[in-house]
Amino acid sequence: MLGQPLRDLPEITYTFVRSGIGSASWSVPFSHPYLERNTSPTSFGPKRTDFRIDISRNNGTSWGTSFAGICAAVGLDSTRSSVEVSGVDWLAWLDQPYRFAAYTDPNARSAADVIKYWIGQTQQVIINQLLANLWDGDVNNSVHITAAYGGSGWGTVPAAAIMIGDSSTVLSQIQKAGAYNDPYGFEYWMTSDKVMHFSSPRRMAYGTTPVFGFHGDTLVADVAETLQAPFTHITWSNTGPQAVTTIGKFFGALTAHSDAPVTAAKFREWWQIVALKDTDTLKQKDLEELSSSYQGYINKLTEAIGKRDRYPKHTISITFQPDPITTMDFFDNQVGKIVWVDSGGVLLPYERVNAAFWIHSQTLRCDEVGNWLCDLVLEQAYVV
């Protein structure tokens, strides 16, 4: 399966995931003209062969890459006349340990050969150096992933370190660097050009900027300008708030609380106790604020967590046809962005959904006759 593009493959699926590794799967019929058996050391193989999924929006006149990554499992099934292939996006390359020279060189004895540490460095510097560790300059042996940063929540980390023998992965260390932004959030996603995009804080809120919308059986005048595509299927769930009253605990006896009487009147008085961050997961500006007022800082953190968790948790899945949509291209990665959903009368008499949601995951799937569907898993966004 080398040397030629495999066009018009049936049953192709690919999924973008917010702050997670995306995946893809497809089948190659035995009858495909470019399918071949090759036993050379450089032939097609899991973890060795890269792939990309190109989509044409104009019947083959031009093509654009929507998803790319590394081939994973390849399989055969005696009941099917095809090769079944799965893949993961470039983010999977980061799911391996930090590479110290002392692992492979018995003469490596310097501090840099056994420990990597950062003192007073920004989160971006830490993440950039973590990414660079897995790039050896040879495209045949490694994947060159770079970073792009957005948002205003970034800061300086007082101290962080990795030592030889640490079983964590580079990806988990990047997630740890993002944890310095809790409870305000941190998210990332991968694009086909090997760029890892970050946003801090997590894109939780929406404002007056127009958003893309989906509707059920009717268009509603008050939000009609945002409703641009009908969905073919919708599921909805409401698990209520995680807690109404949040007790923040810091260094044992130091506590604060955040409550919401209006929410309690609707859902009853559900409590939670949350252990606030230790000092080794605080950014420099947090440490400075903490040193000036312990109680004030604890109150601030507790209120942020309480405000986040007191909202009802609404989750929606919708399915729609992405083919005719041009104002927001759902063949490309849209995770983390905000859309509006108005269910109209589809879920009545129990519920009418009419709210903003952010995209948690996005799956594109094509059946054997070429019909595309897009599945979105959405979580409700609140004005914060």
N, C-alpha and C positions, 0 to 999 in steps of 0.2 A: 504494500500500500504506500509506495514511495514514488516520488517523481512527477505525479500528475494529481490535479485536484479531483476529489471525489464528489462530483456534482450530483444534485437531485437524489440525495439519500433519503430513504423513508424513515419515519419514526424517530426523528431527531428531537432531543430535548436538552435545554440548558437552563440553569438556575443561578441567579444572582442572590447573594445573601448579605445582609447588613452585618458587619463585624464577624464574618465567618467565611469559610472556604466554599466557593461556588463549585458547581458540578455540572457535568454534561454526559449524555449518552446517545449513542446512535448505532445503527446497524448497517452493514455493508453487504448487499446481496452477493452470493457467489457469482452471479451473472454480470456483476459490474465490470465494465471493460478494463478498468485500471486496478482491479484486485489481483494481486499476484502473491505467490509464495516465495519468500526470499529468506535464505538461511545464513546470509553473510552477517558478520559481527555488527555491522552498522544498519541492519535492516530494522523494520518496525518492531517496537517492543515497549511494554509498560515502563514508565519512568524515564525512557530514553527518547521517545518520539514526542515532539511538540505538535500541537494542533491549533487550528483557528476555525471559527465558524463565520463564514461570510454570508451576508444577506443582501439580496438584490431587491430594491424597492421599485424597479422599473423593468421587470421582465427580462433581466439579464443584461441590460445595457451597461450598467455599472454595478460594482459590488463594494460593500463596506464591511469591515470586521466588527462583529458584535461581541464575540466571546473568544477567548484564547487561553491556552494553558498547556498542561502536560497530560499525556495519555496515562490512564491508570489501568484497571483490569481489562483484559481482553479474553473473550470466551466463545466457545462453540456449544451448540445445543443440537442433539441429533434430530430434534423435531423441527428445526428451522434451517433453512438454506441460506444462512448469512453468518457473518462474523459480528459478534456483539462487542462494542467498545464503550468504555466509560472514560471520563476525563475529569480533571480538577483544574481550577484556575491557578494562576501563578502564585497565589498566596500559599499554596501547599508547599512550595519550596522552603518557606520559612519555618515549617513544622519539623525542624531538626536542631540539634544542639549548637551552641556557640562553639566555634572552632579555635581551640588553643593550640599553639605550636607544640606544646609539651605532649600532646596526645600522640603525635607521630614522630617527633624528634627527641630521642633520649638525651641529647645534649642541650636541649632547650631548658635553661634554668633561670632566666631572668624573670623579673616580676611580671612583665608583660606576657610571658609565656604561660603563666598559670593564673593570672587574675586580671580582670578588666574592671576598672572603677571610674566613677565620675564624681567630682566634687564641684558643686555650684554650677552645674551645666543645665542648659535648657532641655526640655523634653525633646525638642526637635533634634538637637545635637546627639542625644542618646539614641534616638530612633535611627537617625542617619548612620551612625557608627554600627549599630546592630545589623542594619541592612547590608552595609559594606562588608561585614565579616564573611558573608556567604557568597561574595562575588570574588572569584579569583582571576578575573580578566580573560578567561577562556570560555567562549560561548558554547563549546562542546561539553564542558564539565560543570558549568554553573549557570545560574539565571541572574541577570542584572536587574534588580528591582530598585526603583527610586521612589522618593516620597514627595507628595504635594500636601501642603497644610492649609487649612481654612479655619475660620472661627477666631474668637478673641479670648479663649480660655486657657491658652498656653502659659507656662511659667517655668521658673527655675527649680530644679531638684537639688536639695542640699547635698545628698549623697546617695549613691547607688552602686552596686557591685555584682559581678558574677565571678565565681571561682571554678577552677578546674574540678571536674567531678560533678558539677551541678547538672542534674538530669533534666532541667527545664529546657524548652526550645526557644529559639529566637523569637518566634511568634508570641509565646507566653511572656517573654521579657518585654516585648512591645506592648502587650496588654497590661503588664505591670506598670510600665511608664504611663499609660493612659489612666491607670487607677488613681494617679495623683489628682485627677480632676473630679473624682467622686465628691459629693453626690450629684454633681451637675452634668456628668455624662461625658462620653468620649466614644467616637465611632470611626470606623474605617471601611473602605471597600476597594476592590481591585478592578482595574480596567484592562482592556486587552493589550494596551501598549506597555504593560509591566510597570505601571505607576500605581503605587499604593496611596490612596487619598485618605486624608484624615480630616475630621471636624471636631473641634473642641470649643464650646460644649456640644454635646449631641444635639442634632436639629430636632428639638422637641416642639417648638412653638411655631405658630404661623401668624401672619399679620394681615395687612390689607393687600398684599401682593396677590394678583389673580392666580388661582391654582387650577390644575386640570380636574375635570369632574366626570363622574359616571352616574347614570340614572337608570331607574327601573322601567316601569311601564308608562310613566308620565314625566313631562317636563314641568317644573314648578317655577313660576314667574320670579320669585324673590331671589333665586340663585341660578336662573336659566343661563346667564352669561358664562357660568363656570362649567356647565354640563355639556360635554362635547361628545360623549360616546355611550351607547347603551351597554349594559352588561347582560350576559346570557344566564348567569347563575350567581347566587349570593348565599353565603352562610354568615350568621351573626351570633356572637356570644357575649354575655355580660357577666363577669365574675365579681362585680362590685369592687369596692376599694380594698387595697391590701391592708390598710389600717386607717382608723379615723383619728386616733390619738397615738402619737409617736413619742416615746421616751428615749432620749439620746443619752448614752452612758459613756463617760470618758474618764479614764484612770479611776475606776472603781466607784467611789462615792460621788463624784461630780456628775450631775445629771441636769437635763433640761427637758421641757416637754413642748409639744406642738399639737394643738387640737383644733377641731372645726365643728362647732355646735350645729351649724346648718347641715353638714354631712351626717353628723350623729343622729339628727332628728329623722333622717331618711333611712340610714343603714344600721342604727344602734351604735353603741360605744365599743368598737373593736380597738384593742390596744396592741402595740408591739413595742418591744425594747430593742434598740439598735445599738450595737457597739460602734462608736465613732472611730475614725481612723487613728492608728497609732502615729507617733511623731515621725517614724521613718517613712510614712507614706504621705507626708505633707510637703507641699511646695514651699519655697522660701517665703513668699508673701503670706502664706498661711501661718508659718512659724512666727513671723513678726507680729501678725495679728493676735496669735495665741499668747505670745509673751506679754502683750500690752493688756489683754483682758481675757483671762481663761473663760469666765462665765459668758462674756459676750460672744466669744468665738463658738463655744458649745451651743449657745442659743441659736446662732446663725446656721450652723450645720444641721441641728435638729429641725429647725423650721424648713430648711431646704428639702430634707428627706421627707418630713411630714407633708409638705405641700405636694411633692411628687406622688406619694403613696395614697393620699386621701381621695384622689379621683377614681371613679369607677373604671374598671379595666374592660374596655370594649375591643373585641377582636373581630375582624371581618375578613372573609375570603371572597373574592369576586373573580369571575371568569368572563373574558370578552375576546372579541376578534381584533387583533392589533393591526391587521392589514390596512384598513383605510385611514388610520390615525396618522396625521402628519404633524400636528402641532406639538406633540410629545411622543418621541419615537420609542415605543416600548420594546422594540427589538434590541435596543441598547440598554445599558445599566441605568435604572432610575431608582435604586434602593435609597432609602433615607429621605426622598423627596415627598412633598405633601400633595395629596389629591383630595378631592371632595367626593363624597358618595351620598346620593339621595336615592333611597330605595323606593320612593313613591308609594304605591299601594301594594307592593310585592309581599311585604311582611306583615301587613295589616290583617286583623285588627290589633295584634299584639304590639307591634313596634313600627315606627317609621324612622329609619336612619337618615339623618340629614346633618352631616358634620364633616370635619376635616380629619384625615388619617395620614400617617406616614407609612411608607412602604417598607416592610420588614424583609420580605423576600419576593422574588419575581421569577416566574418560570415560563419559558416559551416552549411550546411543543407543537410538532407538526406530524400529522398522521400520514398514512401511506399514500394518500391521494393528494397531498399538498395543502391541506387546510391547517392554518395556524390558529392556535388559541394561546392566550396569556392568562396565567393565574397569579393574582396578587394576594399576599397575606398582609393585612393592614392592621395597625394599632392606632388608636385614637390620639390625635394631637390636641393639646389644650393651649389656650392663650396663657403664657406665663411671663 
